[in-house]
Amino acid sequence: MRVHFIAIGGSAMHNLALALHHKGDKVTGSDDTIFEPSKSRLLKYGLLPAHEGWFPEKIEVSLDAVILGMHAKADNPELLKAQELGLKIYSYPEYLYEQAKNKTRVVIGGSHGKTTITSMILHVMHYHNIDVDYMVGAQLEGFETMVHITDENEFMVLEGDEYLSSPIDLRPKFHLYQPNIALLSGIAWDHINVFPTWENYLEQFDIFVDLMKDGSILVYNEDDAAVKQVAQSAARPTRKHAYTILEHFIKNGKTYLETPEGDMPIEIFGDHNLSNLAGAKWICQHMGVDEDDFYQAIATFKGASKRLEKVAENTNTVIYKDFAHSPSKVEATTRAVHTQYNERKLIACLELHTYSSLNPEFLKEYKGALDAADVAVVFYSPHALEIKKMAHISAEQIAASFEREDLIVMTDPADFKKWLFEQNLKNSALLMMSSGNYGGLDFDELKKLL
């Protein structure tokens, strides 16, 4: 197959390009900007475009497929050329389905927990040397790429994102996968620039389960009211299996699962992660891994990248970073660290960085999200608002939204870093939550705080 990528430099797109290259396809691509680590990884396999920019002359009738990334615009010159030539143009999820249409598709959906659950499943499969195709939203230990595609594997495990497919395909990505086995982890309003109301957002999950294949299995988190509503009203799945948080306890800062074989220490913690683990166990069992083998493998799972990732630790201080940015994720992550280290002071620093989190109308969703922290800081960049052409937000608006009188609100990266490095972290847990970097903070520098 000859495949060309329009916007090859994206995190998801370059991983798919690498997967197809490893599969034996002839891959080319273009992009107007390519950052690390995509740049080095594409260069390693000879897939880095010689020049940045768009080159319609690369689009030829001999191409079997053109894959269009979200970074490209609808008037992209390469896209226009492909349309003019009548070439088959795929969105990223559409091409994944094309590669998996004859396989058993396992799709992990939900507003939160998708990456972690998918990572858990892949960890268990890798541990037991079971080869599966996959697409996951984070770089995993022991896996070279975030996408793996073969002709022979029976299963393809897909992280089911509800965001749009491409500039010319405005369907949510997970509507394209038509799963044989699906999981719903939790539903909390997100992507408000695309789904302006809660009802509109919730509807996407109803559509997702309605698109499941005949004879399908739906695994769902019964502790989440919205998920339970979607699952119980779903008519398409043939079988439904509810899950809840597994029995566990915490001793000396370590979480133990209560299993049929006895108490088992695990590397992860927090109700959110334990709920994810319960869902992953059901999925692995449906993929042929029995309960004992699942527990054996999951004991060594350390978490997905940027999901409660430990940055540094000594005898009295621990530092975590987390991708959490939506209200439900922020609340769950903060509460998890508080519970795990309940004898230590918890300092929680949240950066408001996404379109939704910087929207004045959405801010009220953060009410109580940082209540579990002893010291709570919210950082945001007024410059980011200007770039996104969004309305100004005041520190008073943010404080009112979180409903926390002692909330510290900061907007200057230098001031935030100075404040952070002046903190006495003895007998403390520091939690850094952001999908950005607080205006240029090097997370490796946090190790100096110990």
Secondary structure as GFF3:
##gff-version 3
##sequence-region A 1 450
A	DSSP	beta_strand	2	6	.	.	.	ID=ss1
A	DSSP	alpha_helix	11	23	.	.	.	ID=ss2
A	DSSP	beta_strand	26	30	.	.	.	ID=ss3
A	DSSP	alpha_helix	38	44	.	.	.	ID=ss4
A	DSSP	three_ten_helix	56	58	.	.	.	ID=ss5
A	DSSP	beta_strand	65	68	.	.	.	ID=ss6
A	DSSP	alpha_helix	77	85	.	.	.	ID=ss7
A	DSSP	beta_strand	89	91	.	.	.	ID=ss8
A	DSSP	alpha_helix	92	100	.	.	.	ID=ss9
A	DSSP	beta_strand	104	109	.	.	.	ID=ss10
A	DSSP	alpha_helix	114	127	.	.	.	ID=ss11
A	DSSP	beta_strand	133	135	.	.	.	ID=ss12
A	DSSP	beta_strand	147	148	.	.	.	ID=ss13
A	DSSP	beta_strand	155	160	.	.	.	ID=ss14
A	DSSP	beta_strand	164	166	.	.	.	ID=ss15
A	DSSP	beta_strand	169	172	.	.	.	ID=ss16
A	DSSP	three_ten_helix	173	176	.	.	.	ID=ss17
A	DSSP	beta_strand	181	184	.	.	.	ID=ss18
A	DSSP	alpha_helix	198	210	.	.	.	ID=ss19
A	DSSP	beta_strand	217	221	.	.	.	ID=ss20
A	DSSP	alpha_helix	225	233	.	.	.	ID=ss21
A	DSSP	beta_strand	239	243	.	.	.	ID=ss22
A	DSSP	beta_strand	248	251	.	.	.	ID=ss23
A	DSSP	beta_strand	254	259	.	.	.	ID=ss24
A	DSSP	beta_strand	262	266	.	.	.	ID=ss25
A	DSSP	alpha_helix	271	286	.	.	.	ID=ss26
A	DSSP	alpha_helix	291	298	.	.	.	ID=ss27
A	DSSP	beta_strand	309	313	.	.	.	ID=ss28
A	DSSP	beta_strand	317	322	.	.	.	ID=ss29
A	DSSP	alpha_helix	327	340	.	.	.	ID=ss30
A	DSSP	beta_strand	345	352	.	.	.	ID=ss31
A	DSSP	three_ten_helix	363	366	.	.	.	ID=ss32
A	DSSP	beta_strand	375	380	.	.	.	ID=ss33
A	DSSP	alpha_helix	382	387	.	.	.	ID=ss34
A	DSSP	alpha_helix	395	402	.	.	.	ID=ss35
A	DSSP	beta_strand	408	410	.	.	.	ID=ss36
A	DSSP	alpha_helix	413	421	.	.	.	ID=ss37
A	DSSP	beta_strand	428	433	.	.	.	ID=ss38
A	DSSP	three_ten_helix	443	449	.	.	.	ID=ss39
###
